[in-house]
């Protein structure tokens, strides 16, 4: 017999998608959405007009709906956490490098 709980990803198991599917799926969706927004802001966002930004976020919300279904059994959320951590480390190092270069030019 196939045990579904063994195949769940970490966050799907954490949110108990197999026990309380409504709440678990909403929590998984919100987590994926927030991580996608964070990764987009840290790595890919640019200054855009308001309507273009709204359009990007609408498509991001729609895409996260699909990703949340994949995130039940695949490590989507875990990959987004790793991507966010890498981008955070990159931004911190870039900020320190810029501050160090500004100190040398003064």
N, C-alpha and C positions, 0 to 999 in steps of 0.2 A: 504494500500500500504506500502511496506517495504522501509524505508528510510535508505540507506546504510551509510550515513554520521553519523548517530547516533551509528552505530556499529563499526566504525573505532577506532583503538587504538590511543593513544595520539600522537605518532610520525607520524603515517599514516595521521592523521588529520592535524598535524602541517605541514607536507610536501605536503598536499593537493593531496593525491594519487587519490582521486575521480575526481578532476578537471584536473590536468595535470599528467596523469599516467606515462608517460615516465620519466620526471624529478623527480617526487615524488618517484617512485620506485627506481631509482638510488640513490637518497638521503637516502632512507630507507635502501637500501642494504649497502651503504658505512658506514652509522651509525652503523648498526649491525656488519659489518665486523670489524670496528675499535674497537667497544666495545668487540667483541669476542677476538680479538688479545690482548687487554688490560687485560681482565680477564684471558686469557691463560698465559700471561707473569707474571701477579701478583700472580697467584695461582698454576699454574701447570707446568710451563716450567722448563726444566733441561738443563744442558749442553749436547748437542747432536752433532754428526758429521753433516757436512753441508748437505749431501744428505737426512738424516733423518729429519732435520729441514725443508728442502724444501718440503719434502713429507707431513709433518704435516701441513704446511701452504697451500699446494695445497688442502688437504682434508678440511681444515678450510674454504677456499674460496668456495669450492663446498658445504659444509654444510651451509654456510651463504646464499647461493642462495636459498636453501630450507627454511631456517628460515625467509628470507625476505618476502616470500609469506605467511607464517604463521603470520608474524608480521603485516600484514594489519589489521587483526581483533583480534589477540591475543596479550597480553602485553609482547611480546618477548623482545623488546628493553627496555622497562621499567624494566623488570627483570634483564637484563644485566647491566643497570645503577645501580640498587641496589646491584648486585653482585660486580661490580667494586668498589662502595663506601665502601662496607664491607671489601673487600680485601685491599683497600687503607688504611682504618683505622687500619686494622690488621698489615699491613707492617709498618705503622708509630709507632704503639705501640711496635712492636717487635724491631724496630730500637732503640727506646728510652730505652727499657728494656736492650738491649745489651749494650748501652752506659752507663747506670747506673751501670750495673754489672762490666764493665771494670774500671769504676772509683773507685769501692770498692776494686778491686784486686790490684790496684797500690799502 
